[in-house]
Amino acid sequence: MHIDSSSREHGADQVTDWINSYTPAEATALATVLAMSAAREKDLAALESQLHAILELTSTGYVQRDHILHLREIDPTELTTELKGYLVDLFDSPPS
């Protein structure tokens, strides 16, 4: 099934609406799926929403770096400064 980029962006945005309702398993599963999606995302607006949602999920304390390692697949040379900032916030350095 093909989902357009605006739907992916909206879906990631909705994750943050329920941030305090997720169980540890739900938060880690969501973060992992979002990281997998973000690693392949071509639309920068959708990517920003995905990275923002992942950052919010890490604030729950349930999500660890191991859950979002797919983000290391992102080529930082193709990102805006703002998007690189999300990766720095998540990993303390941009992916290599």
C-alpha positions as CSV (number, residue, x, y, z in Angstrom):
1,M,0.0,0.0,0.0
2,H,1.3,3.4,-0.9
3,I,0.8,6.2,1.5
4,D,1.5,9.8,0.4
5,S,3.9,12.0,2.3
6,S,1.3,14.2,3.8
7,S,-0.4,11.1,5.4
8,R,3.0,10.0,6.8
9,E,3.6,13.5,8.1
10,H,0.1,13.7,9.7
11,G,0.5,10.2,11.2
12,A,3.8,11.1,12.8
13,D,2.3,14.3,14.2
14,Q,-0.6,12.4,15.8
15,V,1.9,10.3,17.7
16,T,2.8,13.3,19.8
17,D,-0.9,13.9,20.7
18,W,-0.9,10.8,22.9
19,I,2.7,11.0,24.2
20,N,1.8,10.5,27.9
21,S,-0.6,7.6,27.2
22,Y,1.9,5.0,25.8
23,T,3.1,2.0,27.7
24,P,6.8,1.3,27.5
25,A,6.2,-1.4,24.8
26,E,4.0,1.0,22.8
27,A,6.5,3.9,23.0
28,T,9.5,1.7,21.9
29,A,7.5,0.1,19.1
30,L,6.4,3.4,17.8
31,A,9.9,4.9,18.0
32,T,11.3,1.9,16.2
33,V,8.8,2.0,13.4
34,L,9.1,5.7,13.0
35,A,12.9,5.4,12.8
36,M,12.6,2.7,10.2
37,S,10.3,5.0,8.2
38,A,12.5,8.0,8.7
39,A,15.5,6.2,7.4
40,R,13.8,5.8,4.1
41,E,11.8,9.1,4.0
42,K,12.4,11.4,1.0
43,D,9.9,14.1,1.9
44,L,11.6,16.6,4.3
45,A,8.3,17.7,5.9
46,A,7.4,14.1,6.7
47,L,10.9,13.4,7.9
48,E,10.7,16.4,10.3
49,S,7.5,15.1,11.7
50,Q,8.9,11.7,12.2
51,L,12.1,12.9,13.9
52,H,10.0,15.2,16.1
53,A,7.8,12.4,17.1
54,I,10.8,10.2,17.9
55,L,12.3,13.0,20.0
56,E,9.1,13.3,21.9
57,L,8.9,9.5,22.5
58,T,12.4,9.6,23.9
59,S,11.2,12.1,26.5
60,T,9.1,9.3,28.0
61,G,12.2,7.6,29.2
62,Y,11.2,4.3,27.5
63,V,13.0,4.7,24.2
64,Q,16.7,4.1,24.1
65,R,19.2,4.6,21.3
66,D,19.1,0.9,20.4
67,H,15.4,1.4,19.4
68,I,16.2,4.1,16.9
69,L,19.4,3.0,15.3
70,H,17.8,3.0,11.9
71,L,18.2,6.7,12.0
72,R,22.0,6.1,11.5
73,E,21.1,5.2,7.9
74,I,20.1,8.8,7.1
75,D,22.7,10.7,5.0
76,P,23.1,14.0,6.9
77,T,24.5,15.7,3.7
78,E,20.9,15.7,2.3
79,L,19.4,17.3,5.4
80,T,18.6,20.9,6.4
81,T,20.3,22.3,9.5
82,E,17.0,21.9,11.4
83,L,16.8,18.2,10.6
84,K,20.4,17.7,11.4
85,G,19.6,19.3,14.8
86,Y,17.1,16.6,15.5
87,L,19.7,13.9,14.9
88,V,22.2,15.7,17.1
89,D,19.5,15.9,19.8
90,L,18.8,12.2,19.5
91,F,22.4,10.9,19.2
92,D,24.6,13.9,20.4
93,S,26.1,13.9,16.9
94,P,24.8,13.6,13.3
95,P,24.9,10.1,11.8
96,S,28.0,9.3,9.8
